[in-house]
Amino acid sequence: MASNLISHNSDLTLDVYFTETVHQGSELKEIFRGSETFAVSRDVLVKSSPVFSTMLHSDGFFAEKKMRQVRVEAESITSMKIWLQILHCQTPDYDVNLTEVWNLIAVCDKFNLVIDLLYKWFEIWYSKQPIEQWLIGTRYTGETHHFNEDARCLLYPTWRLDHPKGFLRVSRHVVYNSCYYVKEMSPVRRRADLHLPSRIIQQMNAARGRLKTIIFHALYRPLEELLLENQNCCDKTGSDYQRALLETKAWPIERYGTANSIATLLRRLRDFYYPTPITKCVTCPKDFQRVVKDLIMHTTFYFDGMCIDCMNQSKAKTQNEDTDYWLHRYLRQDEIVRGCRVESHRQPTWYFSFMGRREDMDKFRHKERD
């Protein structure tokens, strides 16, 4: 079988194979799934990868340094082919699925390649994908809101491959559409090391918790005002208001806010109906429907997602980088996003994108109060 021509100045044949781990009874076994050969330049591989340099360099100690054909294992043949195309300055393939994107990252780590070389490829690949269809392609089954798993599988690649717009968009979608707690998902079972830092997941869950808090306070505030009046009419209005909220199955938030996503709660609240009571009381005649509509609008646009540039911010203006980061709270909106590659995002995105130490955050808050 003829080799795939990667380099016109090829002096090495790379035999790439891949295996799959399968269960056979009570044991795990590696099963050979296929192989393919590529005509490549030995010099390009040596200069691009410390692993290949050790294996193929003429001054090395491995037998492969004298071989004309070398056999290596990769996560997949497709991902290895794309990497070889990139390294040899050839036009790479883009018609691959999301799993192959993960395989590309795995190949990069396996052979210690420069991940930056994959940034441009991923930017083009991302632009060719129906991302909005993946994200908007949600469905409702019974009382639980399910969303396309591709969204969670996109979290790690958009972060690792430095795609700020993609990570902002996908992280926002996951925060608003996750039930119970935010978690990522991987289509590559054998690589448990490919995952987001736990701090990022922690902050995304904090953002989801903040959205639940906003919903609770906005819905509870009118009820609190009625209860404090201690009037019979206010008690009745408060009772009717709560009954109308209960009918949406979004209240009480403590019951429905865990097993349902923020998007589900907001969708249910759109069905809220309670006309303004007609009474001589000053407190009772409140536009409750306007309260709920304003809440839906505010919560929907509160969080823009996680910003990679805010997460990576490191240029200090004070003696402490964490303190320097927190000084953003005094900046104008246009100053918050200064240096960020996304067009715009609001302060909550900057706030939850803080990746510093929690003790420094608490110390800064105490200092402000003193």
VMD Tcl script that draws the C-alpha trace (Angstrom):
set ca {
  {0.00 0.00 0.00}
  {1.35 3.43 -0.99}
  {2.11 5.85 1.82}
  {0.21 9.09 2.25}
  {2.52 11.77 0.85}
  {2.99 14.48 3.48}
  {6.40 15.80 2.41}
  {7.79 15.89 -1.13}
  {11.25 15.67 0.44}
  {10.35 12.64 2.51}
  {13.10 10.42 3.85}
  {11.08 8.54 6.45}
  {7.94 6.43 6.47}
  {5.87 6.79 9.61}
  {3.66 3.77 10.28}
  {0.86 5.03 12.52}
  {-1.43 2.57 14.24}
  {-4.12 2.83 16.87}
  {-5.73 0.44 19.32}
  {-8.88 0.34 21.38}
  {-9.32 -0.83 24.94}
  {-12.19 -3.32 25.24}
  {-13.62 -5.53 27.95}
  {-13.08 -9.25 27.45}
  {-14.71 -10.98 30.35}
  {-13.23 -9.46 33.49}
  {-10.12 -8.16 31.72}
  {-9.23 -5.07 29.69}
  {-7.39 -5.76 26.46}
  {-5.87 -3.61 23.74}
  {-7.33 -4.49 20.35}
  {-5.57 -3.43 17.13}
  {-7.93 -1.28 15.05}
  {-5.89 -0.19 12.06}
  {-2.79 1.50 10.71}
  {-1.65 3.80 7.92}
  {1.71 4.97 6.62}
  {2.86 8.52 5.90}
  {5.85 9.75 3.88}
  {7.36 12.48 6.06}
  {10.53 14.45 6.66}
  {12.71 13.13 9.46}
  {14.21 16.58 10.02}
  {10.77 18.19 10.45}
  {9.76 15.64 13.09}
  {13.06 16.02 14.96}
  {12.72 19.81 15.08}
  {9.02 19.73 16.04}
  {8.98 17.19 18.84}
  {11.37 16.33 21.70}
  {9.93 12.80 21.59}
  {10.72 12.35 17.89}
  {14.07 14.09 18.41}
  {15.07 11.54 21.03}
  {13.84 8.70 18.88}
  {15.15 9.74 15.44}
  {18.14 12.05 15.95}
  {21.36 10.71 14.48}
  {23.14 11.24 17.81}
  {20.50 9.32 19.73}
  {20.64 5.87 21.32}
  {17.50 4.36 19.82}
  {17.46 1.90 16.95}
  {14.91 4.07 15.09}
  {17.64 6.58 14.21}
  {18.81 4.26 11.41}
  {15.41 3.00 10.30}
  {13.67 4.11 7.12}
  {10.28 3.15 8.55}
  {9.22 3.80 12.13}
  {6.09 2.52 13.82}
  {4.28 4.71 16.39}
  {0.95 4.56 18.17}
  {-1.42 7.53 18.15}
  {-4.89 8.29 19.49}
  {-6.24 8.04 15.95}
  {-4.89 7.99 12.41}
  {-6.89 11.08 11.45}
  {-5.53 13.23 14.29}
  {-1.95 12.15 13.55}
  {-2.42 12.93 9.86}
  {-3.63 16.45 10.63}
  {-0.67 17.07 12.92}
  {1.75 15.86 10.24}
  {0.09 18.19 7.72}
  {0.44 21.13 10.10}
  {4.07 20.36 10.92}
  {4.96 20.04 7.21}
  {3.10 23.30 6.36}
  {0.49 21.47 4.29}
  {-3.20 22.38 4.16}
  {-4.74 20.29 6.95}
  {-8.08 18.52 6.90}
  {-10.97 20.23 8.66}
  {-13.79 17.79 8.00}
  {-13.49 15.94 11.31}
  {-15.77 15.47 14.29}
  {-15.37 16.79 17.84}
  {-13.78 13.55 19.06}
  {-10.89 14.07 16.65}
  {-10.31 17.53 18.15}
  {-9.75 15.84 21.50}
  {-7.50 13.29 19.79}
  {-5.44 16.14 18.32}
  {-4.82 17.51 21.81}
  {-3.94 14.01 23.05}
  {-1.43 13.55 20.19}
  {0.07 16.92 21.03}
  {0.65 15.86 24.65}
  {1.89 12.40 23.67}
  {4.62 13.69 21.35}
  {5.21 16.97 23.22}
  {4.28 19.13 20.25}
  {3.70 22.89 20.42}
  {0.00 23.36 21.16}
  {0.05 26.89 19.72}
  {0.37 25.39 16.23}
  {-3.13 24.01 16.65}
  {-4.77 27.36 17.52}
  {-5.31 28.55 13.96}
  {-6.52 25.13 12.82}
  {-9.08 25.04 15.63}
  {-10.27 28.58 14.92}
  {-11.04 27.58 11.31}
  {-12.56 24.25 12.38}
  {-14.79 26.00 14.94}
  {-16.01 28.50 12.33}
  {-17.09 25.63 10.08}
  {-19.17 23.90 12.76}
  {-22.90 24.46 13.40}
  {-22.13 25.59 16.94}
  {-25.37 27.50 17.42}
  {-27.35 24.48 16.25}
  {-25.53 22.37 18.80}
  {-26.26 24.84 21.57}
  {-29.78 25.79 20.56}
  {-30.64 22.16 19.84}
  {-32.11 21.64 23.28}
  {-35.05 19.45 24.10}
  {-37.36 19.12 27.06}
  {-38.29 15.66 28.34}
  {-40.82 15.68 31.13}
  {-39.69 17.93 33.95}
  {-35.98 17.74 33.17}
  {-34.11 19.98 30.78}
  {-31.56 18.08 28.67}
  {-29.12 19.74 26.34}
  {-26.80 18.60 23.62}
  {-23.76 16.92 25.14}
  {-21.54 18.49 22.48}
  {-21.71 21.70 24.53}
  {-19.97 20.14 27.51}
  {-17.50 18.36 25.22}
  {-16.56 21.76 23.74}
  {-15.54 23.27 27.07}
  {-12.08 21.75 27.26}
  {-11.04 22.23 23.59}
  {-12.14 25.88 23.47}
  {-10.16 26.57 26.66}
  {-7.06 24.49 25.84}
  {-6.90 25.76 22.25}
  {-7.29 29.39 23.34}
  {-10.57 30.26 21.64}
  {-11.97 33.07 23.85}
  {-15.21 33.63 21.93}
  {-15.94 29.92 21.81}
  {-15.19 29.37 25.49}
  {-17.28 32.40 26.49}
  {-20.25 31.16 24.44}
  {-20.05 27.51 25.45}
  {-19.39 28.15 29.15}
  {-22.40 30.48 29.31}
  {-24.60 27.84 27.70}
  {-23.41 25.13 30.09}
  {-23.95 27.32 33.18}
  {-27.51 28.21 32.16}
  {-28.46 24.70 31.01}
  {-26.87 22.40 33.59}
  {-28.98 20.57 36.14}
  {-27.66 19.86 39.64}
  {-24.10 21.11 39.02}
  {-21.88 22.12 36.15}
  {-19.55 19.45 34.83}
  {-17.64 18.85 31.64}
  {-17.77 15.81 29.39}
  {-15.14 14.01 27.35}
  {-15.70 11.88 24.23}
  {-12.25 10.30 24.75}
  {-12.46 7.63 27.42}
  {-8.81 6.65 27.61}
  {-7.49 10.13 28.41}
  {-8.64 11.08 31.90}
  {-5.87 13.70 32.02}
  {-7.64 15.88 29.45}
  {-9.92 18.08 31.54}
  {-10.42 21.63 32.72}
  {-8.71 22.79 35.92}
  {-11.05 22.20 38.85}
  {-10.97 25.92 39.65}
  {-12.75 26.74 36.39}
  {-15.53 24.23 37.09}
  {-15.78 25.61 40.62}
  {-16.27 29.15 39.33}
  {-18.85 28.04 36.76}
  {-20.83 26.37 39.55}
  {-20.48 29.57 41.58}
  {-21.97 31.49 38.65}
  {-24.89 29.06 38.50}
  {-25.40 29.48 42.24}
  {-25.41 33.25 41.85}
  {-28.14 33.04 39.21}
  {-30.28 30.96 41.59}
  {-29.74 33.58 44.30}
  {-30.83 36.38 41.97}
  {-34.04 34.50 41.16}
  {-34.76 33.84 44.84}
  {-34.25 37.43 46.02}
  {-36.24 38.94 43.15}
  {-39.21 36.66 43.79}
  {-39.05 36.84 47.57}
  {-38.71 40.63 47.90}
  {-42.40 41.43 47.09}
  {-43.50 38.69 49.49}
  {-41.30 40.09 52.25}
  {-42.78 43.57 51.80}
  {-46.29 42.15 52.12}
  {-45.48 40.08 55.21}
  {-43.92 43.06 57.00}
  {-47.15 45.05 56.66}
  {-49.01 42.56 58.89}
  {-52.36 43.37 57.25}
  {-55.08 40.89 56.33}
  {-55.21 42.12 52.73}
  {-51.43 41.87 52.45}
  {-51.51 38.34 53.84}
  {-54.08 37.35 51.22}
  {-52.13 39.05 48.41}
  {-48.93 37.33 49.55}
  {-50.71 33.98 49.64}
  {-52.17 34.45 46.15}
  {-48.78 35.60 44.83}
  {-47.07 32.50 46.19}
  {-49.81 30.28 44.79}
  {-49.27 31.77 41.35}
  {-45.53 31.15 41.69}
  {-46.13 27.55 42.79}
  {-48.15 26.90 39.66}
  {-45.07 27.66 37.53}
  {-43.09 24.86 39.25}
  {-40.17 27.25 39.58}
  {-40.93 28.19 43.19}
  {-39.79 27.54 45.86}
  {-36.32 27.82 44.37}
  {-34.91 25.48 47.03}
  {-37.06 22.66 45.67}
  {-36.84 23.24 41.94}
  {-33.51 25.04 41.59}
  {-31.27 22.00 42.00}
  {-32.73 19.38 39.68}
  {-33.62 21.93 37.01}
  {-31.42 24.24 35.00}
  {-31.56 28.02 35.17}
  {-32.93 28.04 31.61}
  {-35.75 25.71 32.68}
  {-36.66 27.89 35.67}
  {-36.78 31.02 33.51}
  {-38.88 29.24 30.90}
  {-41.39 28.17 33.56}
  {-41.54 31.65 35.06}
  {-42.70 32.97 31.69}
  {-46.00 31.21 32.45}
  {-46.45 33.22 35.65}
  {-49.79 35.01 35.81}
  {-51.10 37.11 38.67}
  {-52.88 40.39 37.84}
  {-52.39 43.42 40.03}
  {-54.84 43.24 42.98}
  {-57.49 45.95 43.14}
  {-57.47 47.26 46.71}
  {-57.22 50.45 48.74}
  {-54.06 49.16 50.38}
  {-50.87 51.00 49.42}
  {-48.66 47.87 49.45}
  {-50.87 45.28 47.72}
  {-51.29 46.91 44.28}
  {-47.95 45.79 42.89}
  {-47.33 44.79 39.28}
  {-46.17 41.26 40.08}
  {-46.01 40.25 36.44}
  {-43.63 43.11 35.76}
  {-41.49 41.92 38.69}
  {-41.19 38.46 37.14}
  {-40.59 39.79 33.62}
  {-37.81 42.07 34.88}
  {-36.30 39.15 36.78}
  {-36.30 36.97 33.64}
  {-34.66 39.73 31.61}
  {-32.02 40.52 34.25}
  {-31.12 36.87 34.90}
  {-31.01 35.96 31.22}
  {-28.38 38.57 30.43}
  {-26.55 38.60 33.77}
  {-23.74 36.16 32.94}
  {-21.92 36.20 29.59}
  {-19.71 33.18 30.23}
  {-16.09 32.67 31.31}
  {-13.45 34.94 29.77}
  {-10.09 33.31 28.99}
  {-8.30 36.66 28.91}
  {-9.65 37.67 32.34}
  {-8.61 34.24 33.63}
  {-5.11 34.65 32.25}
  {-4.61 38.26 33.30}
  {-1.18 38.56 34.89}
  {0.28 42.01 34.25}
  {0.43 43.54 37.72}
  {-0.06 47.20 38.50}
  {0.37 46.75 42.26}
  {2.55 44.54 44.44}
  {-0.07 41.76 44.43}
  {-1.58 40.35 41.25}
  {-4.73 39.17 43.05}
  {-5.30 42.62 44.55}
  {-4.60 44.14 41.16}
  {-7.28 41.93 39.66}
  {-9.86 42.93 42.26}
  {-9.23 46.61 41.59}
  {-11.21 46.04 38.38}
  {-14.39 46.51 40.42}
  {-13.72 50.25 40.37}
  {-13.23 50.40 36.61}
  {-15.77 51.49 34.01}
  {-17.41 48.89 31.78}
  {-15.12 49.70 28.85}
  {-12.08 49.29 31.13}
  {-13.22 45.87 32.39}
  {-12.93 44.34 28.93}
  {-9.77 46.23 27.97}
  {-7.30 43.66 26.66}
  {-9.99 40.99 26.22}
  {-10.38 39.52 22.76}
  {-14.14 39.17 23.10}
  {-16.16 42.16 21.91}
  {-17.71 42.86 25.28}
  {-18.74 41.23 28.49}
  {-20.20 42.50 31.73}
  {-18.65 42.62 35.18}
  {-20.06 39.25 36.42}
  {-17.99 37.48 33.74}
  {-14.85 39.21 35.00}
  {-15.83 38.42 38.61}
  {-16.33 34.68 38.09}
  {-13.28 34.44 35.81}
  {-11.03 35.22 38.78}
  {-8.62 32.28 39.11}
  {-6.67 33.54 42.11}
  {-6.55 32.12 45.60}
  {-9.71 32.36 47.68}
  {-7.80 33.53 50.73}
  {-6.53 36.53 48.77}
  {-10.08 37.30 47.68}
  {-11.28 37.20 51.31}
  {-8.33 39.26 52.47}
  {-9.11 41.93 49.90}
  {-12.76 42.07 51.00}
  {-11.81 42.39 54.69}
  {-9.37 45.17 53.84}
  {-12.16 47.06 52.05}
  {-14.50 46.79 55.06}
  {-11.88 48.03 57.56}
}
mol new
graphics top color blue
foreach p $ca { graphics top sphere $p radius 0.5 }
foreach p [lrange $ca 0 end-1] q [lrange $ca 1 end] { graphics top cylinder $p $q radius 0.2 }
display resetview
